[in-house]
Amino acid sequence: MQLYFQEVVIPADRRLPGVNGFESVAKLLAESRLSVAWNAAGCGLGIYDNMIKYLSKRKQFGNSLLSYQLVQDKLVKVMGAVQASLLMCYNAQRLLDNGEATIGHLAMVKAWVTKHIR
């Protein structure tokens, strides 16, 4: 459902401070995309940390689960995705702070990070 307003006047004292048309909204959307990516990357760090804690406590056949290569392989894949996500977020943040980021770049970072952190 879409709403259309015609001849609507908003008094100056009721307007949001610092908002100057669609450019302000576009900036907010860009920052929110990057915020989603940062949050997902942070969740990935938490996932990895909890995996290590859990696997170090569990034993099978008298050995820590961390000692098995198949488990180590999965840990490497998770940590690789987390590190790549953090690097992408850092680079996108740097570009955004310098005014060089595009909405497409930020959307790609958000899409990649949220897809690979699971």
C-alpha positions, -999 to +999 in steps of 0.1 A: +000+000+000+013+034-009+003+068+005+003+099-016+002+134-001-006+165-020-004+201-008+009+191+026+028+217+046+049+208+076+057+237+099+094+243+103+094+236+141+080+201+134+106+191+108+134+167+117+167+186+123+194+181+097+171+164+071+174+179+037+153+158+013+161+124-001+198+129+003+194+126+041+173+095+037+198+079+013+226+086+038+206+070+066+199+039+044+236+036+035+246+038+072+219+012+081+232-012+055+266-010+069+253-013+104+236-046+095+269-059+081+288-049+112+262-066+134+264-098+114+302-098+116+300-093+153+276-123+156+301-143+136+328-135+162+304-147+189+296-179+170+333-187+166+340-179+203+312-202+214+323-229+191+357-229+206+344-230+241+319-258+234+344-279+214+371-276+240+348-289+267+335-318+247+354-351+245+350-381+222+370-413+225+390-396+253+401-367+230+389-331+228+367-325+197+392-298+188+418-324+181+399-338+151+408-325+116+372-324+104+363-302+133+393-281+127+384-277+090+350-263+100+365-239+125+389-227+098+360-220+074+340-201+101+370-180+111+379-173+075+344-160+068+345-139+100+378-124+092+367-116+056+335-101+069+354-079+094+378-067+067+350-059+043+331-040+070+362-021+080+370-012+044+333-001+037+333+020+069+365+037+058+350+045+024+318+057+040+337+079+064+357+094+035+326+100+014+337+075-012+313+046-006+285+039-031+251+025-021+259-005-043+291-012-025+275-010+009+246-032-003+271-058-016+290-058+018+258-063+037+246-091+013+280-109+014+284-107+052+249-118+061+251-147+036+284-160+049+279-156+087+254-183+096 
